[in-house]
Amino acid sequence: MKYSLSTLLFAAAAAVVSASPVANFENGFNMGAQNPDGSCKTTADWTRDFQVVQGWSTSTVKYNTFKLYSTNDCDTLKNAVPAAQAVGAKIWAGVWAVDEAKFNAEKGALEYAMQTWGTDWLAGVNVGSESLYRMEIDPVKLAIQIWDVKGMVNEAYKAGVLVGCADTWTSWVNGTNAIVIEASDIIMMNGFPYWQGSTIEQAKDIFYQSIAATKAVINGKPFMIGETGWPTGGDNFGSAVPTVDNLQSYWKSATCALQADNIPYFFFSTFDEPNRSAGVEQHFGVANSDKSLKISLAC
């Protein structure tokens, strides 16, 4: 579908008129909506998992904000928002931005949650997650969806939170995606030196090169790491080796550097997910599927 220039200008003007959201958020973790057996989490499950991760807080970071991948898959927000409010946690809501039907379902689930529980639980929103990297959506259409969600969240419901997009650094430095940067309040970069075939010794430097490349093209907008991590099981990828020792090394070198440099992040991820496809995707948790930590989170 093609969009007229007048449509884009109207959306952009609406975004400019909006009250500026406040860049105020904490570091946190990505968290899935399914239990290890593949069943959807209930409110009790979300409550337990939020409390487990809150217990991982250290002297340097309070872990109280959780990035969720979807608003309506597994009735995510319907079950997670009451849990978050019960334990004083915040949710960064992910809205899938691919086909129109899925986008509308995701947007509707977010609106239902704000209508039902207010907005005190909402830390921010990303519209799209690596959709540009996978070439699943035209950047103009994605920009319009971001403006759409911004209008709903910050104009209709006065949430005052940042609304942006999460994608890879290679997508952000691609000039054809500049309109998505323009539409976003915040740029979230997903970066995995493991998937770049890096040795663990080089991983932090490669990660920071990606950060520098992204920051160079986002015109000073707020910046955050949407996902980064290191697996502990599965196959090697180039020179990248998935082990617990390497996860610990990556945390100490890369994550602790983010803390020292005041770059906010959502680490990928909380718990191992045996319900995912066999291989490394099952082993990205800093904790095992039984919730026991694999590594020290101290910096």
Backbone as JSON, one array per atom type, in Angstrom:
{
  "sequence": "MKYSLSTLLFAAAAAVVSASPVANFENGFNMGAQNPDGSCKTTADWTRDFQVVQGWSTSTVKYNTFKLYSTNDCDTLKNAVPAAQAVGAKIWAGVWAVDEAKFNAEKGALEYAMQTWGTDWLAGVNVGSESLYRMEIDPVKLAIQIWDVKGMVNEAYKAGVLVGCADTWTSWVNGTNAIVIEASDIIMMNGFPYWQGSTIEQAKDIFYQSIAATKAVINGKPFMIGETGWPTGGDNFGSAVPTVDNLQSYWKSATCALQADNIPYFFFSTFDEPNRSAGVEQHFGVANSDKSLKISLAC",
  "N": [[0.84, -1.19, 0.0], [0.5, 2.25, -0.76], [1.25, 5.45, 0.62], [0.05, 8.75, 0.83], [1.78, 11.92, 0.6], [0.47, 13.9, 2.01], [-0.89, 12.46, 3.96], [1.23, 11.5, 5.51], [2.34, 13.94, 6.41], [0.24, 14.9, 7.96], [0.17, 12.99, 10.01], [2.69, 13.36, 11.1], [2.51, 16.0, 11.96], [0.58, 15.75, 13.96], [2.01, 14.27, 15.79], [3.97, 16.1, 16.53], [2.5, 18.06, 17.82], [1.75, 16.74, 20.1], [2.17, 16.36, 23.65], [5.42, 16.33, 24.97], [6.83, 13.24, 25.7], [8.33, 11.84, 28.66], [11.68, 10.9, 29.08], [12.23, 8.54, 31.02], [13.17, 5.84, 32.49], [13.92, 2.49, 33.66], [16.59, 0.05, 33.78], [16.14, -3.32, 32.57], [14.61, -6.53, 31.87], [13.9, -8.66, 29.05], [10.98, -10.63, 28.72], [9.24, -13.64, 28.23], [5.89, -14.79, 27.3], [5.07, -17.32, 27.9], [5.01, -20.35, 29.81], [7.52, -22.84, 30.78], [6.48, -25.25, 29.73], [5.11, -24.45, 27.53], [2.57, -23.47, 27.9], [0.29, -20.7, 28.27], [1.07, -17.9, 30.32], [-0.54, -17.33, 33.41], [-2.12, -14.79, 35.48], [-1.15, -15.31, 38.02], [1.21, -16.68, 37.38], [2.67, -14.65, 36.07], [2.93, -12.86, 38.21], [4.55, -14.34, 39.98], [6.9, -14.61, 38.37], [7.66, -11.93, 37.9], [8.27, -11.19, 40.54], [10.4, -12.91, 41.11], [12.43, -11.9, 39.42], [12.61, -9.27, 40.33], [13.86, -9.83, 42.68], [16.45, -10.16, 41.84], [17.71, -7.76, 41.85], [20.45, -5.49, 42.27], [23.19, -3.78, 43.95], [23.62, -1.74, 42.2], [21.6, -1.68, 40.29], [18.09, -1.66, 40.08], [15.88, -4.07, 39.33], [12.99, -3.79, 37.83], [11.45, -3.37, 35.67], [9.92, -4.63, 32.77], [10.21, -5.91, 29.55], [7.86, -6.85, 27.29], [6.93, -8.99, 24.61], [4.58, -8.92, 23.11], [1.22, -7.63, 23.0], [-1.21, -8.94, 22.88], [-0.91, -11.7, 22.3], [-1.33, -14.78, 23.87], [-3.0, -13.47, 25.62], [-1.47, -11.46, 26.82], [-1.21, -8.77, 28.07], [-3.65, -8.63, 29.47], [-3.3, -10.54, 31.43], [-0.8, -9.9, 32.52], [-0.7, -7.19, 33.36], [-2.37, -6.79, 35.74], [-0.77, -8.31, 37.46], [1.66, -6.91, 37.42], [0.88, -4.48, 38.58], [0.22, -5.39, 41.1], [2.68, -6.05, 42.23], [4.19, -3.8, 41.97], [5.58, -3.39, 39.58], [6.78, -2.37, 36.29], [5.78, -2.29, 32.84], [7.13, -2.58, 29.65], [5.65, -2.33, 26.69], [5.36, -4.4, 23.88], [4.35, -4.02, 20.55], [3.27, -5.77, 17.86], [4.05, -5.18, 14.48], [3.13, -5.86, 11.68], [1.18, -7.33, 9.52], [-2.0, -5.75, 8.86], [-4.21, -6.72, 10.32], [-3.09, -8.07, 12.53], [-1.66, -5.97, 13.72], [-3.81, -4.26, 14.43], [-5.1, -5.88, 16.3], [-3.15, -6.03, 18.29], [-2.86, -3.32, 18.97], [-5.44, -2.87, 19.89], [-5.5, -4.52, 22.15], [-3.66, -3.21, 23.77], [-4.98, -0.77, 24.13], [-7.26, -1.68, 25.5], [-6.07, -2.5, 27.89], [-5.17, -0.04, 28.92], [-7.6, 1.31, 29.2], [-8.77, -0.27, 31.14], [-7.0, -0.56, 33.36], [-5.72, 1.85, 33.7], [-2.71, 3.83, 33.29], [-0.44, 3.7, 34.84], [1.19, 1.52, 35.04], [2.59, 1.34, 32.7], [5.61, 1.55, 31.04], [6.65, 2.22, 28.57], [6.51, 1.91, 24.93], [7.23, -0.23, 22.24], [6.8, -0.27, 18.81], [6.82, -2.69, 16.6], [9.36, -5.14, 16.15], [12.31, -5.86, 15.09], [11.18, -5.93, 12.61], [11.89, -4.46, 10.37], [14.45, -5.46, 9.86], [13.79, -8.08, 9.11], [12.45, -7.47, 6.86], [9.66, -7.31, 6.78], [7.8, -5.34, 6.62], [6.91, -2.27, 5.07], [8.88, 0.64, 5.52], [7.58, 3.14, 5.59], [4.92, 2.47, 6.16], [5.32, 1.32, 8.69], [6.2, 3.58, 10.11], [3.85, 5.11, 10.11], [2.23, 3.46, 11.66], [3.56, 3.67, 14.1], [3.18, 6.43, 14.65], [0.41, 6.31, 14.89], [0.02, 4.69, 17.22], [1.36, 6.31, 19.06], [-0.36, 8.53, 19.12], [-2.67, 7.37, 20.26], [-1.73, 6.41, 22.78], [-0.47, 8.63, 24.06], [-1.96, 10.92, 23.49], [-4.78, 10.28, 23.58], [-4.87, 8.78, 25.97], [-3.07, 9.97, 27.65], [-0.61, 9.0, 28.66], [2.08, 9.71, 28.64], [4.52, 8.5, 27.87], [7.46, 7.12, 26.25], [7.33, 6.21, 22.84], [8.41, 4.03, 20.45], [10.56, 2.13, 18.34], [11.95, -1.14, 17.95], [14.88, -2.51, 16.64], [17.5, -3.97, 14.59], [20.97, -2.86, 14.56], [21.88, -2.71, 11.98], [19.6, -2.2, 10.54], [18.94, 0.35, 11.46], [21.02, 1.97, 10.49], [20.52, 1.92, 7.84], [19.58, 3.95, 5.33], [17.06, 3.97, 4.1], [15.26, 3.54, 6.07], [14.92, 5.83, 7.5], [12.61, 7.32, 7.99], [11.3, 5.92, 9.95], [12.9, 6.34, 12.16], [12.42, 9.08, 12.41], [9.72, 9.04, 13.13], [9.77, 7.89, 15.65], [9.89, 8.2, 19.24], [11.91, 7.14, 20.7], [14.82, 5.22, 20.07], [15.4, 1.87, 19.86], [17.88, -0.46, 20.06], [18.65, -3.67, 18.96], [21.17, -5.89, 19.68], [23.47, -8.43, 19.1], [26.4, -9.78, 19.59], [27.01, -12.47, 19.52], [25.49, -13.47, 17.35], [26.86, -12.27, 15.39], [29.02, -13.76, 15.13], [31.14, -13.43, 16.88], [34.1, -13.72, 18.91], [34.19, -14.25, 22.46], [35.94, -12.56, 23.67], [36.1, -10.38, 21.96], [33.55, -9.45, 21.96], [32.33, -7.31, 23.48], [33.52, -5.0, 22.38], [32.67, -5.17, 19.7], [29.91, -4.98, 20.08], [29.71, -2.37, 21.14], [30.63, -0.94, 18.95], [28.44, -1.24, 17.27], [26.55, 0.19, 18.71], [27.64, 2.79, 18.55], [27.49, 3.23, 15.78], [24.73, 3.24, 15.41], [23.87, 5.37, 17.07], [24.95, 7.46, 15.66], [23.2, 8.05, 13.62], [20.68, 8.74, 14.54], [19.91, 11.26, 15.21], [20.21, 12.41, 17.78], [18.15, 11.4, 19.35], [16.49, 9.83, 22.17], [18.01, 6.82, 23.31], [18.21, 3.28, 23.54], [19.04, -0.04, 24.58], [17.35, -2.62, 23.16], [17.41, -5.4, 23.04], [19.91, -7.63, 24.09], [22.28, -10.24, 24.54], [23.66, -13.47, 25.52], [23.92, -16.81, 24.58], [23.77, -19.99, 26.39], [23.8, -22.57, 25.59], [23.53, -24.94, 22.83], [24.53, -24.63, 19.35], [27.79, -23.55, 18.19], [28.36, -20.34, 16.66], [29.98, -19.26, 14.08], [32.81, -17.87, 15.42], [31.69, -17.63, 17.87], [30.83, -18.96, 20.98], [28.53, -20.79, 22.82], [28.27, -20.77, 26.19], [28.0, -21.04, 29.79], [30.06, -19.74, 31.14], [30.83, -17.9, 29.17], [28.52, -16.35, 28.96], [28.59, -15.19, 31.5], [30.95, -13.72, 31.22], [30.2, -11.98, 29.15], [28.18, -10.54, 30.38], [29.64, -9.24, 32.42], [31.45, -7.72, 30.9], [30.01, -6.35, 28.76], [27.29, -5.71, 29.68], [27.78, -4.57, 32.2], [29.31, -2.45, 31.34], [27.37, -0.94, 29.99], [25.83, -0.13, 32.18], [27.74, 1.45, 33.53], [28.08, 3.45, 31.65], [25.65, 4.62, 31.58], [23.7, 3.77, 29.74], [20.59, 2.74, 29.02], [19.0, -0.52, 29.18], [17.38, -3.54, 28.03], [17.87, -6.7, 28.93], [18.35, -9.77, 27.21], [17.73, -12.97, 28.02], [15.23, -13.35, 30.6], [14.55, -16.12, 31.64], [15.53, -19.45, 30.62], [13.96, -20.98, 27.76], [12.48, -23.72, 27.12], [10.37, -24.34, 25.48], [10.79, -23.13, 23.06], [12.13, -23.3, 19.65], [14.41, -26.0, 19.06], [17.82, -25.64, 20.04], [20.05, -22.79, 20.22], [18.17, -20.79, 20.83], [16.68, -21.67, 22.95], [18.22, -21.19, 25.13], [18.92, -18.62, 26.12], [18.48, -17.42, 28.56], [19.33, -15.67, 31.62], [18.82, -17.11, 33.73], [17.99, -20.49, 34.56], [15.29, -22.61, 33.35], [13.99, -23.32, 35.64], [14.09, -21.1, 37.16], [16.43, -20.59, 38.55], [19.37, -18.69, 38.93], [22.0, -18.52, 36.53], [24.35, -17.1, 36.56], [26.31, -14.48, 38.16], [24.88, -11.31, 38.67], [26.09, -9.04, 39.46], [27.94, -5.96, 39.21]],
  "CA": [[0.0, 0.0, 0.0], [1.25, 3.5, -0.8], [0.68, 6.51, 1.43], [0.29, 10.07, 0.24], [2.58, 12.84, 1.4], [-0.41, 14.61, 2.93], [-1.14, 11.57, 5.09], [2.43, 11.51, 6.35], [2.48, 15.23, 7.06], [-0.78, 14.99, 9.0], [0.6, 12.17, 11.13], [3.86, 14.0, 11.72], [2.04, 17.19, 12.67], [-0.09, 15.29, 15.18], [3.05, 13.86, 16.73], [4.67, 17.29, 17.02], [1.62, 18.77, 18.73], [1.64, 15.97, 21.32], [3.05, 16.7, 24.76], [6.64, 15.54, 24.89], [6.95, 12.23, 26.75], [9.53, 11.96, 29.49], [12.62, 9.78, 28.99], [12.48, 8.15, 32.41], [12.93, 4.42, 32.57], [14.94, 1.72, 34.33], [17.06, -1.15, 33.1], [15.27, -4.46, 32.84], [14.77, -7.78, 31.13], [12.86, -9.2, 28.18], [10.35, -11.79, 29.34], [8.25, -14.28, 27.38], [4.53, -14.93, 27.84], [4.76, -18.73, 28.07], [5.71, -21.17, 30.78], [8.43, -23.8, 30.13], [5.75, -26.29, 28.99], [4.45, -23.83, 26.4], [1.27, -22.91, 28.26], [0.29, -19.25, 28.48], [1.17, -17.51, 31.72], [-1.67, -16.74, 34.1], [-1.72, -13.67, 36.32], [-0.32, -15.86, 39.1], [2.54, -16.96, 36.81], [3.35, -13.37, 35.87], [3.27, -12.33, 39.53], [5.72, -15.09, 40.46], [8.09, -14.31, 37.58], [8.07, -10.56, 38.21], [8.88, -11.16, 41.87], [11.7, -13.57, 41.02], [13.41, -10.99, 38.81], [12.81, -8.16, 41.26], [14.82, -10.31, 43.66], [17.8, -10.13, 41.27], [18.24, -6.4, 41.93], [21.79, -5.4, 42.86], [23.49, -2.47, 44.54], [23.69, -0.73, 41.14], [20.41, -1.69, 39.44], [16.84, -2.22, 40.57], [15.19, -4.68, 38.19], [11.57, -3.64, 38.09], [10.79, -3.07, 34.39], [9.94, -5.84, 31.95], [9.81, -5.71, 28.15], [7.07, -7.97, 26.81], [7.02, -8.99, 23.15], [3.27, -8.77, 22.48], [0.16, -7.18, 23.9], [-2.39, -9.81, 22.88], [-0.59, -13.13, 22.27], [-1.49, -15.36, 25.22], [-3.64, -12.45, 26.47], [-0.34, -11.0, 27.63], [-1.47, -7.64, 28.97], [-4.77, -8.94, 30.36], [-2.8, -11.31, 32.56], [0.42, -9.35, 33.11], [-0.86, -5.88, 33.98], [-2.74, -6.91, 37.16], [0.38, -8.81, 38.21], [2.62, -5.81, 37.57], [0.36, -3.52, 39.55], [0.24, -6.01, 42.42], [4.05, -6.1, 42.77], [4.85, -2.52, 41.73], [6.46, -3.47, 38.41], [6.43, -1.64, 35.08], [5.82, -3.07, 31.61], [7.38, -1.96, 28.34], [4.78, -3.14, 25.85], [5.7, -4.6, 22.48], [3.22, -4.1, 19.62], [3.71, -6.31, 16.57], [3.7, -4.27, 13.38], [3.33, -6.56, 10.4], [-0.05, -7.15, 8.75], [-2.94, -4.82, 9.48], [-5.07, -7.4, 11.29], [-2.31, -8.31, 13.74], [-1.41, -4.66, 14.33], [-5.03, -3.78, 15.06], [-5.34, -6.7, 17.49], [-2.17, -5.62, 19.29], [-3.24, -1.97, 19.41], [-6.67, -3.0, 20.66], [-5.17, -5.09, 23.46], [-3.02, -2.14, 24.54], [-6.02, 0.18, 24.52], [-8.07, -2.32, 26.53], [-5.33, -2.47, 29.16], [-5.17, 1.33, 29.45], [-8.96, 1.6, 29.62], [-9.14, -1.08, 32.31], [-6.09, -0.42, 34.5], [-5.0, 3.11, 33.67], [-1.42, 3.8, 32.59], [0.69, 3.77, 35.76], [2.01, 0.31, 34.85], [3.21, 1.39, 31.37], [6.92, 2.22, 30.99], [6.9, 2.65, 27.2], [5.99, 1.03, 23.89], [7.91, -0.35, 20.94], [5.95, -0.74, 17.71], [7.72, -3.44, 15.72], [10.57, -5.72, 16.73], [13.11, -6.41, 13.99], [10.35, -6.04, 11.4], [12.68, -3.91, 9.26], [15.51, -6.43, 9.6], [13.21, -9.22, 8.39], [11.78, -6.91, 5.69], [8.26, -7.72, 6.87], [6.92, -4.19, 6.53], [7.47, -1.08, 4.45], [9.19, 1.6, 6.57], [6.55, 4.19, 5.66], [3.78, 1.9, 6.89], [5.71, 1.19, 10.1], [6.2, 4.92, 10.7], [2.46, 5.5, 10.33], [1.74, 2.69, 12.81], [4.15, 4.28, 15.3], [2.42, 7.66, 14.91], [-0.92, 5.89, 15.32], [0.1, 4.26, 18.62], [1.71, 7.49, 19.86], [-1.57, 9.31, 19.31], [-3.55, 6.69, 21.2], [-1.13, 6.3, 24.11], [-0.11, 9.9, 24.7], [-3.01, 11.92, 23.32], [-6.06, 9.81, 24.1], [-4.77, 8.25, 27.33], [-2.18, 10.85, 28.43], [0.34, 8.17, 29.4], [3.34, 10.43, 28.76], [5.66, 7.58, 27.77], [8.12, 7.05, 24.95], [6.85, 5.21, 21.88], [9.41, 3.93, 19.39], [10.68, 0.9, 17.56], [13.14, -1.94, 18.25], [15.4, -3.2, 15.46], [18.94, -4.19, 14.6], [21.76, -1.68, 14.19], [21.98, -2.68, 10.51], [18.38, -1.56, 10.06], [18.96, 1.78, 11.78], [21.96, 2.71, 9.64], [20.01, 1.85, 6.48], [18.91, 5.22, 5.09], [15.67, 3.82, 3.68], [14.43, 3.45, 7.27], [15.02, 7.1, 8.24], [11.29, 7.81, 8.4], [10.96, 5.25, 11.21], [13.61, 7.11, 13.18], [11.69, 10.34, 12.56], [8.45, 8.8, 13.81], [9.98, 7.32, 16.98], [10.39, 8.98, 20.37], [13.1, 6.46, 21.21], [15.37, 4.19, 19.2], [15.84, 0.7, 20.62], [18.77, -1.27, 19.22], [18.91, -5.05, 19.32], [22.52, -6.22, 19.26], [23.95, -9.72, 19.59], [27.69, -10.18, 19.04], [26.96, -13.92, 19.24], [24.98, -13.67, 15.99], [27.87, -11.73, 14.47], [30.12, -14.72, 15.11], [32.26, -12.85, 17.62], [34.66, -14.35, 20.09], [33.73, -13.56, 23.66], [36.91, -11.5, 23.97], [35.82, -9.23, 21.09], [32.11, -9.18, 21.94], [31.97, -5.99, 23.99], [33.93, -3.98, 21.41], [31.77, -5.27, 18.55], [28.63, -4.46, 20.54], [29.82, -0.92, 21.25], [30.7, -0.4, 17.59], [27.05, -1.19, 16.8], [25.92, 1.31, 19.42], [28.15, 4.04, 17.98], [26.95, 3.37, 14.43], [23.31, 3.59, 15.53], [23.74, 6.72, 17.62], [25.39, 8.44, 14.67], [22.17, 8.33, 12.61], [19.35, 8.91, 15.13], [19.65, 12.69, 15.44], [20.17, 12.76, 19.19], [16.96, 10.91, 20.03], [16.76, 8.87, 23.24], [18.53, 5.55, 22.8], [18.15, 2.2, 24.52], [19.24, -1.39, 24.06], [16.11, -3.38, 23.24], [17.79, -6.78, 23.33], [21.26, -8.15, 23.92], [22.47, -11.39, 25.41], [24.59, -14.51, 25.06], [23.34, -18.12, 24.94], [24.6, -20.91, 27.17], [23.69, -23.91, 25.02], [23.3, -24.95, 21.4], [25.69, -24.69, 18.47], [28.63, -22.37, 17.95], [28.05, -19.55, 15.47], [31.29, -18.71, 13.76], [33.72, -17.97, 16.57], [30.9, -17.44, 19.09], [30.63, -20.23, 21.66], [27.53, -20.64, 23.88], [28.57, -21.41, 27.47], [27.68, -20.22, 30.96], [31.21, -18.86, 31.38], [30.8, -16.79, 28.21], [27.43, -15.46, 29.38], [29.1, -14.39, 32.62], [31.93, -12.77, 30.67], [29.48, -10.95, 28.39], [27.51, -9.67, 31.36], [30.65, -8.41, 33.09], [32.09, -6.77, 29.97], [29.06, -5.52, 28.01], [26.19, -5.17, 30.48], [28.33, -3.67, 33.22], [29.71, -1.22, 30.64], [26.14, -0.17, 29.78], [25.51, 0.5, 33.46], [28.73, 2.5, 33.8], [27.9, 4.52, 30.67], [24.26, 5.1, 31.69], [22.92, 3.38, 28.57], [19.56, 1.82, 29.5], [18.94, -1.76, 28.42], [16.59, -4.72, 28.38], [18.69, -7.86, 28.62], [17.64, -10.93, 26.64], [16.43, -12.7, 28.59], [15.14, -13.78, 31.99], [14.65, -17.57, 31.87], [15.58, -20.34, 29.46], [12.63, -21.28, 27.24], [12.52, -25.01, 26.43], [9.27, -24.42, 24.52], [11.23, -22.57, 21.77], [12.76, -24.24, 18.73], [15.63, -26.59, 19.6], [19.04, -24.91, 19.71], [20.45, -21.69, 21.11], [17.04, -19.97, 21.25], [16.18, -22.17, 24.23], [19.24, -21.05, 26.17], [19.35, -17.23, 26.28], [18.16, -16.89, 29.88], [20.35, -15.57, 32.66], [18.41, -18.13, 34.68], [17.45, -21.72, 33.98], [13.82, -22.6, 33.28], [13.48, -23.46, 37.01], [14.26, -19.75, 37.73], [17.7, -20.44, 39.26], [20.34, -17.9, 38.17], [23.21, -19.19, 36.04], [25.52, -16.22, 36.71], [26.19, -13.32, 39.04], [24.48, -10.08, 37.98], [26.78, -7.9, 40.07], [28.92, -5.23, 38.41]],
  "C": [[0.88, 1.24, 0.0], [0.5, 4.57, -0.01], [1.03, 7.86, 0.81], [1.13, 10.92, 1.18], [1.7, 13.57, 2.41], [-0.73, 13.77, 4.16], [0.02, 11.58, 6.06], [2.57, 12.82, 7.1], [1.45, 15.41, 8.17], [-0.36, 14.2, 10.23], [1.76, 12.82, 11.87], [3.43, 15.22, 12.52], [1.36, 16.82, 13.98], [0.93, 14.9, 16.23], [3.74, 15.06, 17.33], [3.83, 18.03, 18.05], [1.54, 18.07, 20.08], [2.58, 16.5, 22.4], [4.25, 15.77, 24.73], [6.68, 14.53, 26.02], [8.28, 12.36, 27.47], [10.39, 10.71, 29.34], [13.03, 9.39, 30.4], [12.16, 6.68, 32.56], [14.13, 3.72, 33.2], [15.45, 0.61, 33.43], [16.16, -2.32, 33.45], [15.59, -5.65, 31.97], [13.61, -7.98, 30.16], [12.29, -10.45, 28.85], [9.25, -12.33, 28.42], [6.94, -14.52, 28.1], [4.13, -16.38, 28.08], [5.59, -19.36, 29.17], [6.62, -22.16, 30.06], [7.72, -24.89, 29.33], [4.99, -25.74, 27.79], [3.08, -23.25, 26.7], [1.39, -21.4, 28.49], [0.32, -18.92, 29.97], [-0.16, -16.93, 32.21], [-1.19, -15.52, 34.88], [-0.84, -14.14, 37.47], [1.09, -16.16, 38.61], [3.33, -15.67, 36.62], [3.8, -12.78, 37.22], [4.52, -13.01, 40.07], [6.98, -14.69, 39.71], [8.58, -12.88, 37.8], [8.81, -10.5, 39.55], [10.25, -11.83, 41.88], [12.75, -12.6, 40.5], [13.64, -9.76, 39.68], [13.83, -8.54, 42.33], [16.25, -10.36, 43.16], [18.43, -8.74, 41.37], [19.56, -6.39, 42.69], [21.99, -4.03, 43.48], [23.51, -1.36, 43.49], [22.42, -0.64, 40.3], [19.24, -2.33, 40.17], [16.08, -2.76, 39.37], [13.69, -4.72, 38.46], [10.78, -3.35, 36.82], [10.99, -4.24, 33.44], [9.42, -5.53, 30.54], [9.12, -6.99, 27.67], [6.9, -7.85, 25.3], [5.71, -8.67, 22.45], [2.29, -8.23, 23.5], [-0.98, -8.18, 23.98], [-2.1, -11.29, 22.74], [-0.67, -13.66, 23.7], [-2.21, -14.4, 26.18], [-2.62, -11.8, 27.4], [-0.71, -9.88, 28.59], [-2.64, -7.91, 29.92], [-4.3, -9.68, 31.6], [-1.64, -10.64, 33.28], [0.21, -8.03, 33.84], [-1.34, -5.98, 35.43], [-1.59, -7.42, 38.03], [1.4, -7.71, 38.45], [2.15, -4.81, 38.61], [0.42, -4.08, 40.97], [1.63, -5.98, 43.06], [4.84, -4.82, 42.53], [5.83, -2.53, 40.57], [5.93, -2.62, 37.27], [6.58, -2.55, 33.87], [6.14, -2.17, 30.43], [6.68, -2.85, 27.32], [5.27, -3.2, 24.41], [4.45, -4.78, 21.64], [3.75, -4.61, 18.29], [3.18, -5.44, 15.44], [3.98, -4.95, 12.06], [2.07, -6.35, 9.57], [-1.05, -6.33, 9.56], [-3.78, -5.48, 10.56], [-4.33, -7.62, 12.61], [-2.03, -6.99, 14.47], [-2.64, -4.15, 15.06], [-5.36, -4.57, 16.32], [-4.41, -6.29, 18.63], [-2.52, -4.24, 19.86], [-4.49, -2.03, 20.28], [-6.42, -3.56, 22.05], [-4.5, -4.06, 24.36], [-4.06, -1.13, 25.01], [-6.9, -0.4, 25.62], [-7.38, -2.24, 27.89], [-5.32, -1.07, 29.77], [-6.56, 1.74, 29.92], [-9.28, 0.95, 30.97], [-8.31, -0.76, 33.54], [-5.34, 0.91, 34.54], [-3.66, 2.95, 32.97], [-0.22, 3.8, 33.53], [1.64, 2.59, 35.62], [2.87, 0.39, 33.6], [4.5, 2.2, 31.4], [7.21, 2.81, 29.62], [6.37, 1.62, 26.23], [6.97, 0.96, 22.74], [6.93, -0.94, 19.93], [6.88, -1.39, 16.69], [8.95, -3.92, 16.47], [11.29, -6.48, 15.63], [12.28, -6.66, 12.73], [11.08, -5.51, 10.18], [13.79, -4.88, 8.87], [14.99, -7.61, 8.77], [12.49, -8.78, 7.12], [10.32, -7.36, 5.62], [7.29, -6.57, 6.62], [7.65, -3.04, 5.85], [7.74, -0.03, 5.54], [8.17, 2.73, 6.69], [5.34, 3.7, 6.44], [4.1, 1.76, 8.38], [5.7, 2.55, 10.79], [4.78, 5.38, 11.01], [1.87, 4.74, 11.51], [2.3, 3.24, 14.12], [3.42, 5.56, 15.65], [1.02, 7.34, 15.44], [-0.92, 5.53, 16.81], [0.46, 5.43, 19.53], [0.46, 8.34, 20.14], [-2.5, 8.7, 20.34], [-3.0, 6.76, 22.63], [-0.98, 7.65, 24.79], [-1.11, 11.03, 24.5], [-4.31, 11.47, 23.96], [-5.98, 9.41, 25.57], [-3.74, 8.97, 28.2], [-1.15, 10.07, 29.24], [1.69, 8.86, 29.59], [4.56, 9.55, 28.72], [6.25, 7.62, 26.37], [7.55, 5.92, 24.11], [7.84, 5.18, 20.72], [9.39, 2.59, 18.72], [11.97, 0.19, 17.98], [13.59, -2.66, 16.99], [16.91, -3.31, 15.57], [19.69, -2.93, 14.19], [21.87, -1.58, 12.68], [20.74, -2.05, 9.9], [18.42, -0.06, 10.31], [19.92, 2.57, 10.91], [21.57, 2.67, 8.17], [19.14, 3.09, 6.22], [17.46, 5.1, 4.67], [14.72, 3.75, 4.87], [14.41, 4.75, 8.08], [13.67, 7.6, 8.73], [10.83, 7.15, 9.69], [11.66, 5.93, 12.38], [12.87, 8.41, 13.46], [10.41, 10.15, 13.36], [8.61, 8.42, 15.28], [10.41, 8.35, 18.01], [11.72, 8.44, 20.86], [13.52, 5.39, 20.21], [15.91, 3.07, 20.08], [16.65, -0.2, 19.68], [18.91, -2.67, 19.8], [20.28, -5.43, 18.8], [23.03, -7.48, 19.92], [25.28, -10.07, 18.94], [27.78, -11.68, 18.77], [26.54, -14.15, 17.8], [25.85, -12.98, 14.94], [29.11, -12.62, 14.44], [31.33, -14.28, 15.88], [32.81, -13.8, 18.67], [34.17, -13.6, 21.31], [34.67, -12.42, 24.01], [36.63, -10.23, 23.16], [34.39, -8.71, 21.24], [31.75, -7.77, 22.39], [32.33, -4.9, 22.99], [33.03, -3.98, 20.19], [30.4, -4.69, 18.89], [28.66, -2.93, 20.59], [30.02, -0.25, 19.89], [29.3, -0.27, 16.99], [26.31, -0.03, 17.44], [26.34, 2.64, 18.79], [27.58, 4.29, 16.59], [25.49, 3.8, 14.47], [23.14, 5.02, 16.03], [24.1, 7.8, 16.6], [24.29, 8.84, 13.7], [20.8, 8.66, 13.21], [19.07, 10.34, 15.61], [19.45, 13.05, 16.91], [18.96, 12.28, 19.94], [17.37, 9.98, 21.19], [17.08, 7.5, 22.66], [18.52, 4.52, 23.92], [18.47, 0.88, 23.84], [17.94, -2.17, 24.26], [16.35, -4.84, 23.58], [19.29, -6.93, 23.17], [21.43, -9.3, 24.89], [23.47, -12.36, 24.82], [24.04, -15.86, 25.5], [24.32, -18.99, 25.7], [24.53, -22.34, 26.66], [23.37, -23.82, 23.54], [24.61, -24.91, 20.64], [26.51, -23.41, 18.5], [28.12, -21.64, 16.72], [29.31, -18.8, 15.1], [32.22, -18.94, 14.92], [33.0, -17.79, 17.91], [30.54, -18.79, 19.69], [29.64, -20.03, 22.81], [27.89, -21.45, 25.13], [28.15, -20.48, 28.61], [28.83, -19.26, 31.26], [31.2, -17.66, 30.43], [29.64, -15.83, 28.49], [27.9, -14.57, 30.53], [30.08, -13.33, 32.13], [31.23, -11.65, 29.92], [28.76, -10.0, 29.33], [28.51, -8.7, 31.98], [31.23, -7.35, 32.15], [31.08, -5.82, 29.34], [27.99, -4.89, 28.88], [26.7, -4.21, 31.55], [28.84, -2.37, 32.59], [28.5, -0.34, 30.37], [25.75, 0.56, 31.06], [26.45, 1.67, 33.74], [28.54, 3.71, 32.89], [26.49, 5.08, 30.66], [23.48, 4.9, 30.39], [21.87, 2.38, 29.03], [19.42, 0.61, 28.59], [17.84, -2.68, 28.94], [17.4, -5.93, 27.96], [17.8, -9.0, 28.12], [18.35, -12.2, 27.11], [16.42, -13.19, 30.04], [15.46, -15.26, 32.13], [14.84, -18.32, 30.55], [14.16, -20.74, 29.07], [12.65, -22.58, 26.44], [11.39, -25.2, 25.43], [9.64, -23.83, 23.16], [11.84, -23.66, 20.9], [14.08, -24.72, 19.31], [16.85, -25.8, 19.15], [19.26, -23.76, 20.66], [19.26, -20.88, 21.61], [16.43, -20.44, 22.57], [17.04, -21.74, 25.41], [19.75, -19.62, 26.35], [19.05, -16.66, 27.66], [19.38, -16.69, 30.75], [20.03, -16.54, 33.78], [17.92, -19.35, 33.91], [15.92, -21.65, 33.99], [13.2, -22.81, 34.66], [13.68, -22.18, 37.82], [15.58, -19.57, 38.49], [18.71, -19.71, 38.38], [21.53, -18.75, 37.77], [24.47, -18.42, 36.42], [25.27, -15.19, 37.81], [25.84, -12.09, 38.2], [25.14, -8.84, 38.58], [27.74, -7.26, 39.08], [29.92, -4.53, 39.33]]
}
